[in-house]
Amino acid sequence: MYFLLNTCENPDVLRVLYFGLIIKDIVFTIIPVALVVMIIIDFSKAIVSGDTSAQAKIVNYIPKRIMYAVIIFALPWGIHIFMKTLDTLKLSVGEDYITCIHNVRNYKGNFEHFDKLLQEEEDAENIVANNAGGSSSTHTTDGSTFGGHGSSFGNSDGTGNKAEIENIRQDDQRWSGVNLIGRNQYGQRTIGNAGCGFCSLTMVLRYLIDPTLTPKDVYALVRSLGGGGYGTAHPDDFVRVANYYKLHSQKHGAITSRSAADELMPLLKSGRKFIINMPGHYISVLGIRDDGTIIVGDSYRGFEKTRYKKLSELYDATMENARKHNESRLYWFNATSIWK
């Protein structure tokens, strides 16, 4: 089953949110003003009537009504700060909220871009339905061979099978110049400067599906399925592609402790491959070597020099790196697993 675009990319959802924000802006502007006007009217009536007890009562009401007005006026700001905090902590609720509000505000009611994305995904879904399971032969490759470039070696995938796994580099000239959507600090986003997620996905698919796939092929497939709209890979893109190839997938969310990381080890030993956002950079965990150490595919750094025995050791190393760079978010693994 396919989910037509992320919620924050669905034009119908965005239109509802857009009109909701308009109504919210009107309501949260009118109510504080109305409360102030009511204070003025009530106080004026009390003065005109000369009723001192009524005047005293109105004076007592004034601070409360001012407080209500301030609370109502500040409520949207408070919600935004709260969601921004959740986004900083890499919790999906906050991230989705910020993304949705950004899209609504940025496009100001003109959602033709998302209408087009929705149409493209519907077309892609129809193609997939008509060609159940898909076929890698429909994608153009550059003739690269499995294990022909970069580091590769024999390993056990936890099921006793032997295979060659290649670490794919995002700076490989055969695909590094492929443009992604949007710009970053380096200029135009490309696979070379922002494609770690697509390269990590390619490593997984080369092992499970087709050893000739390239990041260029995989990115083209993601776009045909309506993904890649953020300019970098997203866990939803991994699920889309897994569905296309009739693979199983699971979004595990943020892994925030070494014990939680090690709880994924039995899944890795059973044959699952992981794509992990650390965040800021995607890596893949592709299996276990014969000596029991895990295999980490890293499109930016290459295969890791230190051999980690467990996912918790990779977690510890990431935390240490976070401390060195004063960046606490780096140890929040956001894991997606894919398997046959």
Secondary structure by P-SEA (a helix, b strand, c coil): ccccccccccaaaaaaaaaaaaaaaaaaaaaaaaaaaaaaaaaaaaaaaccaaaaaaaaaaaaaaaaaaaaaaaaaaaaaaaaaaaaaaccaaaaaaaaaaaaaaaacccaaaaaaaaaaaaaaaaaaaaacccccccccccccccccccbbbbbbccccbbbbbbbccccccccccccccccccccccccccccaaaaaaaaaaaacccccccaaaaaaaaaaacccccccccaaaaaaaaaaacbbbbbccccccccccccaaaaaaabbbbbbccccbbbbbcccccccbbbbbbccccccccccccaaaaaaaaaaaaaaaccccccccbbbbbcc
